[in-house]
Amino acid sequence: MPTLFYSFPGFLHLVAAVSALLLGPSVLLAGRWGTYSHKRLGYAYLGSMVVMLVTAFGVYRVYHAFGVFHYAALLTLATLLAGMMPVIIRKPASAWLTWHYYGMYWSVMELYVGLVAEVLSHQPHFSFLTVASWSVGLVFLPGGLVFWWYHRQWKALVRQRPMQP
């Protein structure tokens, strides 16, 4: 009988992933960015992503070795850092908030690409290329259009907001 998770790291990975899947869009869609509630939700998202990414390296059920999902976890970690480091160091002074918006937005998109890829990878007769194509097509293409549509508004918000040290 199949089971939902096969190990304790797998269980933690699942719990953290579900938390991140709920928190990520909540932070993006909450409206008032920079408020106390935004920061609390954001740090909860960051924590769940860190747990999910760390535990990803304890899950080897799909390929029984370091595989494409592990490389994707490294890419997501880089995107998450690209979104958080500017907030922590407040540099570059003129663009840290833009880097934060962009990095966090794409970290959420990568999270959802991972969800779609995980679901599709368990379908019989789906090749890696099929899984990758559908995952990117179903998430990155619409997500990229949303990003393109709103990025000018986000830049305008950045210009209006005073850059605090």
Backbone hydrogen bonds, N-H to C=O, Kabsch-Sander energy under -0.5 kcal/mol:
donor,donor_aa,acceptor,acceptor_aa,energy
11,F,7,S,-2.2
12,L,8,F,-2.7
13,H,9,P,-2.5
14,L,10,G,-2.2
15,V,11,F,-2.5
16,A,12,L,-2.8
17,A,13,H,-2.5
18,V,14,L,-2.5
19,S,15,V,-2.2
20,A,16,A,-2.7
21,L,17,A,-2.7
22,L,18,V,-1.5
23,L,19,S,-3.0
24,G,20,A,-2.8
26,S,22,L,-1.0
27,V,23,L,-2.5
28,L,24,G,-2.0
29,L,25,P,-2.8
30,A,26,S,-1.0
32,R,30,A,-1.1
33,W,31,G,-1.4
35,T,32,R,-1.1
39,K,35,T,-2.4
40,R,36,Y,-2.4
41,L,37,S,-2.7
42,G,38,H,-2.8
43,Y,39,K,-2.7
44,A,40,R,-1.9
45,Y,41,L,-2.5
46,L,42,G,-2.8
47,G,43,Y,-2.6
48,S,44,A,-2.4
49,M,45,Y,-2.6
50,V,46,L,-2.6
51,V,47,G,-2.4
52,M,48,S,-2.4
53,L,49,M,-3.0
54,V,50,V,-2.6
55,T,51,V,-2.6
56,A,52,M,-1.2
57,F,53,L,-0.6
57,F,54,V,-1.1
58,G,55,T,-2.1
59,V,56,A,-1.1
60,Y,58,G,-0.6
64,H,60,Y,-2.1
70,H,67,G,-0.8
71,Y,67,G,-1.7
72,A,68,V,-2.3
73,A,69,F,-1.8
74,L,70,H,-1.8
75,L,71,Y,-2.1
76,T,72,A,-2.6
77,L,73,A,-2.3
78,A,74,L,-2.1
79,T,75,L,-2.2
80,L,76,T,-2.7
81,L,77,L,-2.6
82,A,78,A,-2.2
83,G,79,T,-1.4
84,M,80,L,-1.9
85,M,81,L,-2.9
87,V,84,M,-0.5
88,I,84,M,-2.0
89,I,85,M,-2.8
90,R,86,P,-1.7
95,A,92,P,-1.6
96,W,92,P,-1.8
99,W,95,A,-2.4
100,H,96,W,-2.1
101,Y,97,L,-2.6
102,Y,98,T,-2.7
103,G,99,W,-2.8
104,M,100,H,-2.5
105,Y,101,Y,-2.3
106,W,102,Y,-2.4
107,S,103,G,-1.7
108,V,104,M,-1.8
109,M,105,Y,-1.9
110,E,106,W,-2.5
111,L,107,S,-1.8
112,Y,108,V,-2.0
113,V,109,M,-2.2
114,G,110,E,-2.4
115,L,111,L,-1.8
116,V,112,Y,-2.4
117,A,113,V,-2.8
118,E,114,G,-2.6
119,V,115,L,-2.4
120,L,116,V,-2.7
121,S,117,A,-2.3
122,H,118,E,-0.6
122,H,119,V,-1.0
123,Q,120,L,-1.8
126,F,123,Q,-1.3
127,S,125,H,-0.6
131,V,127,S,-2.5
132,A,128,F,-2.9
133,S,129,L,-2.5
134,W,130,T,-2.6
135,S,131,V,-2.4
136,V,132,A,-2.4
137,G,133,S,-2.8
138,L,134,W,-2.7
139,V,135,S,-1.4
140,F,135,S,-0.5
140,F,136,V,-1.2
141,L,136,V,-1.5
143,G,139,V,-2.6
144,G,140,F,-3.0
145,L,141,L,-2.0
146,V,142,P,-2.4
147,F,143,G,-2.5
148,W,144,G,-2.9
149,W,145,L,-2.5
150,Y,146,V,-2.3
151,H,147,F,-2.2
154,W,150,Y,-2.3
155,K,151,H,-2.3
156,A,152,R,-2.1
157,L,153,Q,-2.2
158,V,154,W,-2.1
159,R,155,K,-2.1
160,Q,156,A,-1.8
161,R,157,L,-1.8
164,Q,162,P,-0.9
